[in-house]
Amino acid sequence: MIRYALACDKGHGFDSWFADSSAFDKQAKRGLVTCPHCGSAKVEKAIMAPRISGARKRGAASQAAEVAPAAPLADKAPVAMISPQEQEFRAKLKELREHIVKNADDVGQKFPEEARKMHYGETEHRSIYGVASPEDARELAEEGIEFMPVPTLPDDRN
């Protein structure tokens, strides 16, 4: 007997036992293997990690493959492991953002207007931050008004 981790075309994961690997192939080809969640017959084998016995267990009977639980494909999201250098860089970006928020005036949607007033000498220069559309940012740059996007990190959006 062999146990397979399976997933349907809708992303549902489940396990099932078969007499051998060819038994799965034959049953799947005939449409006999269906998803218990939605009934779909479009089922494929998911990735499985084999269980490796240590030296102590060599005399023991062989064990079936250990199957990692299959998560629904639709629920999967891209993930990344970051290096210590990237973690340090993120920490510095977060520090910069905190410094700006602490030491500058939040002018919100009025950022383009306030930046222009300072640039053209209508108001006193000070540190500000706020919101500008891509079009507003392009116009500010074309006018020679210096500004910098405030860094945001994924943590800031959660």
N, C-alpha and C positions, 0 to 999 in steps of 0.2 A: 504494500500500500504506500501511496505517496500523497502528501498534502500540498496543494498549491494555493498560493495567494492569488486571487483573481480580481479583476476590475472590469466593469461593464463600460460601454461607450458613454454613459452618463456620469461616470466617475465614482460609482458606488464600489466599495471594496468588500470582499468576503473571501472565505476560505472554503475549500472543498477537497474531499478525498477521492482518489482514483486508484484502480488496481495497478496501473503503471502509466508511464508518460504517453504511450500510444493510446491508452483508453481515453485520456482527456481529449487528444486530437480527434479521435473517431466521434466521441460524443458531441464535441463542439461543432464539428463539421455537419452533423445531423441536426443541430439546433437543440440538443437535449440539455445543454448546460445553460441555465438562465440565471439572471440576477434575482436574488430573493427580495430585493428592495423594489425593483421596478418591472421585473419580468423580461428585460431585454435579453436577447440571445446573442448579442454582439459582445462576447466576453473574451478577454485575453489574460494570459498569465502576467502577474505583477512580479516585480523584482523580489527575490527571496535571498536571504543570507543563510548559508549552510551552517549547521551546528558542528563545530569541530571538537572532538573529544580530546582531553588531555592525556598524558602518558599513563596516569593512574587508571583510566577507564578503558584501556585497550582490551582488556578481557571481557568487558561488558558487551552486551548485545548492541549492535549499531542502532543509532537513534535517527528518527525522522528529521528531516530538515526543519529548522526553526524558521518560522515565517514572521517577518515584520508585519505589523498590522497595516493594511492598505487603507490609506486615507482617500476620501473622495478626491478625484482629480480637480474638480471645480474649486475645492477648498484650498488647494495648494497655492502658495504665493512665493515669489522669488525671495531667496535669503542669501546672505553673504556673511562670511567670517571676515573680520577685519583684523589687521595686524596691529601690533603695539604702536607702530608709527602712525597708523590711521586713527587709532584711539586717541593718541596725543594730539593729533591735528584737529580732531573733532572737539576735544576738550578746549583747545585754544580758540576755535571758532565760537564755541559756546561762551567762553570768557569774553570775547570781542562783542558778541551780541548783548550779553549782560551789561557790559560797560556802556555800550551805546544807549541801551534802554534806561540805564541809571543816570547818565549824564547829558542826555539830549531831550529836547521837547518833542513829544508825539503830536504831530500836526494832522495825522490821519490822512483823509482824502484830499486835504488842502496842500499836500506836499509840493506838487508842481507850482502852485500859485505862490507859496511861501518861499520856495527856492528862487523863483524869478524875482520876487520883491527884494531878497537879499542880494542877488547877483546885480541887479540894476540900481542898488543903493537906496531903495525906498524904505527898507527897514534895516535895523542893526544886524550884523552877522552873528549867528549863534548856531550851535549844533542842533539839528532837527532830524527827525525820521518820520516816515509815514508811508503812504501807499501811492504808487504811480502805475498806471497801465503801461504796457509795452510801448504804445503810441506816445504817451506823455514822456516816457523815458527817452525815446528817440528824439523827440522835439527838444527836450532839455539839452541833450548831447549836441544837437545841431546848433543850438544857441550858445554853446561853449560853457554851459553851466555844469560844474563838476559835482558829481554825486557818486555814491557807491551803493550797490544793493546790500542790504543787511543779510548776513548769512542765516539760513534756516536749516535745521537738521531734522531728520525724520522724527526724533524725539519731541521736537517742538510742536509737531502736528498731532500728537497723541494726547 
